[in-house]
Amino acid sequence: MLGHYHHFEQAVELTASNRHQEAIEEFTKALEQEPRHFPSLLNRGTIYGLLRLWPLAVDDFAHAIKLEPSDPVGYYNRFVAWAALLKYNLALQDLYCALSLLYVQRAVASQALKYFTRAISLVENNQFAHIERGEYYREGGKDKLALN
């Protein structure tokens, strides 16, 4: 029996080829084997949205949010689906959640950068601090700083 990740990879390839119905089937197989696979839920929900199957998209995004309530992507995607369904109050609630989580993540990243820089100033050869600070810079689009 093929594992859930195999089905997920197949679904991603099918999505890239605009074979959406087949991709949905593969994401569904992945979720049958691993119901908590967050990326499969987000991707299948996104395809449902592309196909204008908004209620199914909302369901997948709601399930994804239950699995990863601190990830803003599920809230943002569900915001789009609610807006398409003209459920503006629900859409705005999800947009607020997504933006709040992004704000918190940015604040946490900023504080983490300060801590890693301080650790490096105390112990110059602290490889862990150098690597982690570099990752935060890279994720923030500051590749040149990531190399320092």
C-alpha positions as CSV (number, residue, x, y, z in Angstrom):
1,M,0.0,0.0,0.0
2,L,1.3,3.4,-0.9
3,G,1.8,5.9,1.9
4,H,0.0,9.2,2.3
5,Y,3.1,11.2,1.3
6,H,3.2,9.4,-2.1
7,H,-0.4,10.4,-2.7
8,F,0.4,13.9,-1.6
9,E,3.3,14.2,-4.1
10,Q,1.1,12.7,-6.9
11,A,-1.6,15.3,-6.1
12,V,0.9,18.2,-6.2
13,E,2.2,17.0,-9.7
14,L,-1.4,16.7,-10.9
15,T,-2.2,20.1,-9.6
16,A,0.8,21.6,-11.5
17,S,-0.6,20.0,-14.7
18,N,-4.1,21.5,-14.0
19,R,-5.6,18.0,-13.6
20,H,-7.6,19.2,-10.6
21,Q,-10.1,16.4,-10.3
22,E,-7.4,13.8,-10.2
23,A,-5.4,15.9,-7.7
24,I,-8.5,16.0,-5.4
25,E,-8.7,12.2,-5.6
26,E,-5.0,11.9,-4.6
27,F,-5.3,14.5,-1.8
28,T,-8.3,12.5,-0.6
29,K,-6.3,9.3,-0.6
30,A,-3.5,11.0,1.4
31,L,-6.1,12.2,3.9
32,E,-7.7,8.7,4.2
33,Q,-4.3,7.4,5.3
34,E,-3.3,10.4,7.4
35,P,-6.4,12.5,8.3
36,R,-4.2,15.1,10.1
37,H,-2.0,15.9,7.0
38,F,-2.3,19.7,7.1
39,P,-0.7,20.3,3.6
40,S,-3.2,18.0,1.9
41,L,-6.1,19.8,3.5
42,L,-4.9,23.2,2.5
43,N,-4.1,22.1,-1.1
44,R,-7.4,20.2,-1.6
45,G,-9.3,23.2,-0.2
46,T,-7.4,25.5,-2.6
47,I,-8.4,23.3,-5.6
48,Y,-12.0,23.2,-4.4
49,G,-11.8,27.0,-4.5
50,L,-10.3,27.0,-8.0
51,L,-13.3,24.9,-9.0
52,R,-15.7,27.2,-7.2
53,L,-16.7,24.5,-4.8
54,W,-16.6,27.0,-1.9
55,P,-18.5,25.0,0.8
56,L,-16.0,22.1,0.4
57,A,-13.1,24.5,0.5
58,V,-14.5,26.0,3.7
59,D,-14.7,22.5,5.2
60,D,-11.1,21.7,4.4
61,F,-9.8,25.0,5.7
62,A,-11.8,24.6,8.9
63,H,-10.3,21.2,9.5
64,A,-6.8,22.6,8.7
65,I,-7.4,25.4,11.2
66,K,-8.4,22.8,13.9
67,L,-5.1,21.0,13.2
68,E,-2.9,24.1,13.1
69,P,-4.7,27.0,14.8
70,S,-1.5,29.1,14.9
71,D,-0.9,29.0,11.1
72,P,-2.4,32.0,9.4
73,V,-2.7,30.3,6.0
74,G,-5.8,28.3,6.9
75,Y,-7.6,31.4,8.1
76,Y,-6.6,33.4,5.1
77,N,-7.7,30.7,2.7
78,R,-11.0,30.4,4.5
79,F,-11.4,34.2,4.4
80,V,-11.2,33.9,0.6
81,A,-13.8,31.1,0.5
82,W,-16.2,32.9,2.9
83,A,-15.9,36.1,0.8
84,A,-16.7,34.1,-2.4
85,L,-19.8,32.8,-0.6
86,L,-20.7,36.4,0.3
87,K,-20.4,35.6,4.0
88,Y,-18.6,38.8,4.8
89,N,-18.8,38.8,8.6
90,L,-17.2,35.3,8.7
91,A,-14.7,36.4,6.1
92,L,-13.6,39.4,8.1
93,Q,-13.2,37.3,11.2
94,D,-10.9,35.0,9.4
95,L,-8.9,37.8,7.8
96,Y,-8.5,39.4,11.3
97,C,-7.2,36.1,12.7
98,A,-4.8,35.6,9.8
99,L,-3.4,39.2,10.1
100,S,-3.1,38.9,13.9
101,L,-1.2,35.7,13.6
102,L,1.1,37.2,11.0
103,Y,1.7,40.2,13.3
104,V,2.6,37.9,16.2
105,Q,4.9,35.8,14.0
106,R,6.7,38.9,12.8
107,A,7.0,40.2,16.4
108,V,8.4,36.8,17.5
109,A,10.8,36.7,14.6
110,S,12.0,40.2,15.5
111,Q,12.6,39.2,19.1
112,A,14.3,36.0,18.1
113,L,16.7,37.9,15.9
114,K,17.6,40.1,18.8
115,Y,18.2,37.1,21.0
116,F,20.4,35.3,18.4
117,T,22.4,38.4,17.8
118,R,23.0,38.8,21.5
119,A,24.0,35.2,21.8
120,I,26.5,35.7,19.0
121,S,27.9,38.8,20.6
122,L,28.5,36.8,23.8
123,V,30.0,33.7,22.1
124,E,31.2,34.5,18.5
125,N,31.5,30.8,17.5
126,N,27.9,29.9,18.6
127,Q,27.0,28.0,15.4
128,F,23.4,27.4,16.5
129,A,22.8,31.1,16.9
130,H,24.4,31.9,13.6
131,I,22.3,29.3,11.8
132,E,19.1,30.3,13.4
133,R,19.7,34.0,12.9
134,G,20.5,33.3,9.2
135,E,17.3,31.4,8.8
136,Y,15.2,34.3,10.2
137,Y,17.0,36.7,7.9
138,R,16.5,34.4,4.9
139,E,12.8,34.0,5.6
140,G,12.5,37.7,5.9
141,G,14.0,38.2,2.4
142,K,17.3,39.5,3.8
143,D,19.6,37.0,2.1
144,K,22.7,39.1,2.4
145,L,22.3,39.5,6.1
146,A,21.7,35.7,6.4
147,L,25.3,35.1,5.2
148,N,26.8,37.1,8.1
